[in-house]
Amino acid sequence: MDPELTTFLTDRFAEVDRQFTEVGRRFDEVHRQFDEVHRRLEGVDRRLDGHDQRFDALDRKIDEKFEEAKRYFGVLAEDLRGQLQTVAEGHLELDRRVTRLERERRKR
């Protein structure tokens, strides 16, 4: 083979080999960066899991407080209903007495 051609091809192959080596180095760097991103995302996932657990606990607490408030206001409503019933019965009794007194007064 022609020495000039051999030198040319050797140089070209050496350049191609150098470029492949550079591409491999860049791929290694990209791979390292992806590993770092993956590590960070795992940390974010762990933190989000912690937030999810806290939100679940908060939801349960809100539900408990809501049920407690519902029971409390149910008791208050029943008490108010009883008090209104007492007032209504008292009003009816007063109305009967007034009516009876008016009848007695008319008879005189």
C-alpha positions as CSV (number, residue, x, y, z in Angstrom):
1,M,0.0,0.0,0.0
2,D,1.1,3.5,-0.7
3,P,2.9,5.0,2.3
4,E,1.2,8.3,1.8
5,L,-2.2,6.6,1.7
6,T,-1.3,4.6,4.8
7,T,-0.3,7.7,6.7
8,F,-3.5,9.5,5.6
9,L,-5.7,6.6,6.6
10,T,-3.8,6.1,9.9
11,D,-4.3,9.8,10.7
12,R,-7.9,9.7,9.7
13,F,-8.6,6.6,11.8
14,A,-6.7,8.1,14.7
15,E,-8.9,11.2,14.4
16,V,-12.1,9.1,14.2
17,D,-10.9,7.1,17.2
18,R,-10.2,10.4,19.1
19,Q,-13.7,11.6,18.2
20,F,-15.3,8.3,19.4
21,T,-13.3,8.6,22.6
22,E,-14.6,12.2,23.1
23,V,-18.2,11.1,22.3
24,G,-17.8,8.2,24.9
25,R,-16.5,10.7,27.5
26,R,-19.5,13.0,26.8
27,F,-21.8,10.0,27.1
28,D,-20.2,9.2,30.4
29,E,-20.7,12.8,31.6
30,V,-24.4,12.7,30.5
31,H,-24.8,9.4,32.3
32,R,-23.3,10.9,35.4
33,Q,-25.6,13.9,35.2
34,F,-28.6,11.6,34.7
35,D,-27.5,9.6,37.8
36,E,-27.4,12.9,39.8
37,V,-30.8,13.9,38.5
38,H,-32.2,10.5,39.4
39,R,-30.7,10.8,42.9
40,R,-32.3,14.2,43.4
41,L,-35.6,13.0,42.1
42,E,-35.5,10.1,44.6
43,G,-35.0,12.7,47.3
44,V,-38.0,14.7,46.0
45,D,-40.1,11.6,46.0
46,R,-39.2,10.8,49.6
47,R,-40.1,14.4,50.6
48,L,-43.4,14.2,48.7
49,D,-44.2,10.9,50.3
50,G,-43.7,12.6,53.7
51,H,-46.0,15.4,52.6
52,D,-48.6,12.9,51.5
53,Q,-48.5,11.2,54.9
54,R,-48.9,14.6,56.6
55,F,-51.8,15.5,54.4
56,D,-53.5,12.2,55.0
57,A,-53.1,12.7,58.7
58,L,-54.5,16.3,58.4
59,D,-57.4,15.0,56.3
60,R,-58.3,12.5,59.0
61,K,-58.0,15.1,61.7
62,I,-60.3,17.5,59.7
63,D,-62.8,14.7,59.2
64,E,-62.8,13.9,62.9
65,K,-63.2,17.5,63.9
66,F,-66.1,17.9,61.3
67,E,-67.9,14.8,62.8
68,E,-67.3,16.2,66.3
69,A,-68.7,19.6,65.3
70,K,-71.7,17.9,63.6
71,R,-72.5,15.9,66.7
72,Y,-72.1,19.0,68.9
73,F,-74.4,21.1,66.7
74,G,-76.9,18.2,66.6
75,V,-77.0,18.3,70.4
76,L,-77.4,22.1,70.3
77,A,-80.2,21.9,67.7
78,E,-82.0,19.3,69.8
79,D,-81.7,21.5,72.9
80,L,-82.9,24.5,71.0
81,R,-85.8,22.5,69.6
82,G,-86.7,21.5,73.2
83,Q,-86.5,25.1,74.4
84,L,-88.7,26.3,71.4
85,Q,-91.2,23.6,72.2
86,T,-91.3,24.8,75.8
87,V,-91.8,28.4,74.7
88,A,-94.5,27.3,72.2
89,E,-96.3,25.3,74.9
90,G,-96.1,28.3,77.3
91,H,-97.5,30.6,74.6
92,L,-100.4,28.2,74.0
93,E,-101.1,28.0,77.7
94,L,-101.0,31.8,78.0
95,D,-103.3,32.1,75.0
96,R,-105.8,29.6,76.6
97,R,-105.7,31.6,79.9
98,V,-106.2,34.9,78.1
99,T,-109.1,33.4,76.2
100,R,-110.7,32.0,79.4
101,L,-110.3,35.3,81.2
102,E,-111.9,37.2,78.3
103,R,-114.9,34.8,78.3
104,E,-115.2,35.2,82.1
105,R,-115.1,39.0,81.7
106,R,-117.8,39.0,79.0
107,K,-120.1,36.9,81.2
108,R,-120.1,39.5,83.9
